[in-house]
Amino acid sequence: MNALDLSEQEIFRRQSLDELRNKGINPYPAEEFHVNAYSTDIKEEFQDDAPRREVSIAGRIMSRRIMGKASFVELQDSAGRIQLYISRDDLCPDEDKDLYNTVFKKLLDIGDFIGVTGYVFRTKMGEVSVHVETLKVLSKSLRPLPIVKYKDGVAYDAFEDPEMRYRQRYVDLIVNDGIKDIFLKRTKIFNSMRNFFNERGYIELDTPVLQSIPGGAAARPFITHHNALDIPLYLRIANELYLKRLIVAGFEGVYEFSRNFRNEGMDRTHNPEFTVLEIYVSYKDYYWMMKFTEEMLEKICLDVLGTTEVQVGNNLISFKAPFRRVTMIDAIKENTGIDITGMDEDQLRDVCRKLHIEQDASMGKGKLIDEIFGETSEGKYIQPTFITDYPKEMSPLCKIHRCNPELTERFELMVNGKELANAYSELNDPIDQRERFEDQLRLSEKGDDEAMFIDQDFLRALEYGMPPTSGMGIGMDRLAMLLTGQTSIQEVLLFPQMRPEVQVRPDNVN
């Protein structure tokens, strides 16, 4: 980096780095520093009448108060923060006080990593702290951290610009309280769901991310090129068709946490790269899957939050089973007063015009109904609600409804006005499936760039026979949003997709 690009603080820190080396102190040592305790455990386990406890801890300097021969440091480790008390005479018992007077007081900065050993005690102010006996420099920080100030427990002058927080998530996690907890809860959600499936004997498997045909969903894919094979490849938009091949192969229940990619818009609930859980279970139908899904979500809430209720903005959402069930046709009628049962494409276009819903020539019946539902009804379902029995045209991979050939055995779970899960009684008739794919091909020829490709190998797999199966996909990022009370998907993605930086190095440091 050119010296002209450095701030005054960064120049000073590099000078301190050189001085440490001149004193024979390696600012980036290779050897292990043994840690035997963590900040939160030390504070929770401390007892005033217990024997003196010796500890060895490491972390980042977050603040310090130097008062001549003694100093107080706030150390942040992976668990939280704890106060250190550093006395010059304890740290340097001999005549050479250089480690304290020069290294600690002048050459170390907020953001640096240190390792210390000492004993736990309670200060006169009542704060559980570590009385430091040895100190080792573990890593020198060359950029100053943003300073988040607090008054009466409330942060101000904080590192809160979303643009900077998402670009520099590593800084966001260091300085902003509560951000790390979001991602710890996200991990707990995945672990709870895995346990729920594994206890029932279902198997977690992996399927390809690079696919020759982007199947399993209606979405616009990302396209790349494989040089050795000289063929186009697509980043997967869904893993459905591969998991169903495994059901054909004889697995009774399979699931995968799938990283999917869709070359579409971005907003507060959509990112081009996202995570979906998909599960397929033989000999089940969508009625069974509704019960399974609500039991699973109730269990996850209890595991992660200790309650089935979660506050999201102004809405208190309950995941206590059972959830409400309403058909798509009834949902539209409930919210518009219009019954679209039996309507053809022209009649649906008239409804769109009446409701001032945009449409175009590429839309068939399914897309028109989807638009009507999305514009008039989807956002109305705050509490978990299964929207069921979708029109056939909307669901090319779904089994025809056993009571109405115009509908399919499908549900979407709506929560807080957005789709959270999507499930079918899976179509396992290979002849019907081929016809549905051909219908999708015709939509593609009309200009629908989200219509499905014909996957000949998947059709061949179905021809070997697939047992009755129910499948369900759930948006893990949206679930994480709900259970952490966030309204933006960027808050639950460690590194959300963003436009390239306009400046190479924006100045964001106080």
Secondary structure, DSSP 4 states (H G I P E B T S, - for coil): --GGGS-HHHHHHHHHHHHHHHTT--SS--S-------HHHHHHH--TTSPP-EEEEEEEEEEEEEETTEEEEEEE-SS-EEEEEEEHHHH--SS--HIIIIIIIII--TT-EEEEEEEEEE-TTS-EEEEEEEEEEEE--SSPPP--EEETTEEES-S--HHHHHHTHHHHHHHSTTHHHHHHHHHHHHHHHHHHHHTTT-EE----SEESS--SSS-PPPEEEETTTTEEEEE-S--HHHHHHHHHHT-SEEEEEEEEE--S--BTTB-SEEEEEEEEEET--HHHHHHHHHHHHHHHHHHHHSSSEEEETTEEEE-PSPPEEEEHHHHHHHHHS---TT--HHHHHHHHHHTT----TT--HHHHHHHHHHHHTGGG--S-EEEE--BGGG-TTBPBPSS-TTBBSEEEEEETTEEEEEEEEB---HHHHHHHHHHHHHHHHTT-TTSPPP-HHHHHHHHT---SEEEEEEEHHHHHHHHHT-S-GGGG-SS---PPPSSSS-----
